Amino acid sequence: MAVVKRLCILGSTGSVGRNALRVVESLSERFGVAALCAGKNIALLAAQIAAFKPRVAVVASPEHVEPLKAALKARRYRRPISILAGAEGQAEAATMPEVDFVIAAGYGTTGLLAAYRAVEAGKNLGLANKEVLVVAGELVTQKARETGAAILPIDSEHSAIHQCLRSGRPQEVRRLILTASGGPFLRTPQKSLNSVTPEQALRHPIWKMGGRITIDSATLMNKGLEIIEAHWLFGLPERQIEVLIHPESLIHSMIEFQDGSLMAQLSVPDMRLPIQYAMTYPDRVKLNGDALTLDWARARRLNFEPPDSRRFPCLELGRAALEAGQGMPCAMNAADEVAVEAFLAHRLGFRDIPRVIENVMRATPAVHLISIEDVMELDRQARAAAERSIASLRPSASSGKKGRRTGSWREY
Ligand SMILES: NC(=O)c1ccc[n+]([C@@H]2O[C@H](COP(=O)([O-])OP(=O)(O)OC[C@H]3O[C@@H](n4cnc5c(N)ncnc54)[C@H](OP(=O)(O)O)[C@@H]3O)[C@@H](O)[C@H]2O)c1
């Protein structure tokens, strides 16, 4: 069979990106790679280029271009390849005529511009990078409606809902139920959360993922972000999107229909499944070489409990941001990313993460975002506000420099 889909992968060296390439490898008769976009992991990118032979590769910034050329030379890689850099480079790669499908799996908002431009160019998008919809959901979904680009979720919860929706009509849905593993601190008492370390927080009980999403899973901010993502993907208001803790992570999410009937999607927790589902949709195909079959002998119990928003306030912050609308989800996301990075660098305590986010949300002015440039400017300002908040919570961590107070950002 001829190659039917040529991919551009944003974040090819990350956890989702590497899994996407495993799917390409196992379905090589269906998929080819036109472009690989990474950040700074030049050695892995060079190995991926040697294996998948894209026409274009993109690195985080111009200073990484020469190291990539050197790494390819060391591998005696002689095929022609264009090496681009930065957000504009990713956008150029994602909109190349030969690209049929873009997998958005970059870090935070680093792939926002490329994802938006891809949708603008009418490319179908497999979306793992939930931040794209969290910060610019209105703009991206509006553009997709205009150009006819499909946005196919890769986040396992949203993929589950997408799959469940095949059994009913959107107007028949009463509510969406997003499941959550509960993360590594599901049973940790509130007091002990003060002293948890990044190393403990990075030990996710089920999924092996990148650093930010792993910490977001531990604070439950990941579910807050997913509520916003679900709102934009499936068009339901916040009150119709619920969260349920399900520690086994076998049910990836559910839909409750108007008559009370529930549809759930179950599978082993392996990201190759939702990635492949998005890539081959509307077909379902066997994952070559490796059967991802649920072993019922090992999965005898399915447990559920409501989330504890007292111990994990980030979930409610996500709801509040969606309710507030406008630029609030964008500011919340930026604050979370900065706070998580500070936590990982031992500059902030675990329970300070929601404090920083709340501070930034309180300070955020009401702004309607009418362009991607507006989104990126608010993102930049919210990051500066988050750094100020971190400095105010941890005076010793302050660099001594005061961030510039911009526009109508409020004091906290
Ligand atoms: N991991 C999962 O199972 C999972 C599940 C559902 C949804 N998601 C979502 O998918 C997205 C990716 O998650 P992940 O776990 O795969 O993250 P990750 O492992 O941290 O990978 C992030 C990717 O982004 C690249 N990157 C970082 N900074 C960059 C920059 N400045 N410019 C260009 N590229 C940059 C990284 O490149 P280098 O490594 O080369 O620096 C890497 O390829 C997130 O939005 C996450 O919420 C992930």
The ligand as a Gaussian input file, in Angstrom:
#p B3LYP/6-31G(d) Opt

LIG

0 1
 N        3.021000      12.169000      27.834000
 C        1.776000      11.760000      27.736000
 O        1.490000      10.576000      27.892000
 C        0.696000      12.754000      27.421000
 C       -0.624000      12.327000      27.460000
 C       -1.630000      13.219000      27.119000
 C       -1.314000      14.516000      26.742000
 N       -0.012000      14.923000      26.734000
 C        0.295000      16.306000      26.351000
 O        1.193000      16.277000      25.233000
 C        2.103000      17.359000      25.311000
 C        3.518000      16.788000      25.336000
 O        3.675000      16.017000      26.509000
 P        4.945000      15.081000      26.723000
 O        4.694000      14.339000      27.964000
 O        5.225000      14.325000      25.456000
 O        6.069000      16.190000      26.964000
 P        7.640000      16.028000      26.944000
 O        8.032000      14.601000      27.075000
 O        8.174000      17.008000      27.913000
 O        8.023000      16.483000      25.450000
 C        7.908000      17.836000      25.040000
 C        8.411000      17.994000      23.627000
 O        8.435000      19.395000      23.332000
 C        9.755000      19.755000      22.903000
 N       10.100000      21.116000      23.301000
 C       10.399000      21.570000      24.544000
 N       10.704000      22.870000      24.496000
 C       10.602000      23.241000      23.194000
 C       10.791000      24.456000      22.494000
 N       11.151000      25.592000      23.120000
 N       10.595000      24.484000      21.152000
 C       10.232000      23.370000      20.492000
 N       10.024000      22.180000      21.093000
 C       10.204000      22.128000      22.427000
 C       10.670000      18.741000      23.571000
 O       11.894000      18.716000      22.863000
 P       13.309000      18.290000      23.537000
 O       13.018000      17.134000      24.443000
 O       14.081000      17.928000      22.300000
 O       13.845000      19.487000      24.233000
 C        9.839000      17.474000      23.411000
 O        9.965000      16.987000      22.095000
 C        1.726000      18.149000      26.572000
 O        0.879000      19.177000      26.215000
 C        0.987000      17.118000      27.423000
 O        0.050000      17.712000      28.278000
 C        0.991000      14.064000      27.065000

